[in-house]
Amino acid sequence: MARVKPPAKKRRLGKANRESKAVPTWVIVRTDGKVRTNPKRRRNWRTGTIKP
């Protein structure tokens, strides 16, 4: 990928990075363990794509 990224793509990459965090403990407790995984964590930095 280019070293100098377009600002829009940089914003999308930052958003994806923020969203890829683990589910907070209080959410797991509140949902009685039904919600344990973050579905947005499946994307891999190398193989998954973000809209250009």
Secondary structure as UniProt FT lines:
FT   HELIX           7..19
FT   HELIX           25..30
FT   TURN            31..33
FT   HELIX           39..42
FT   TURN            45..47
//
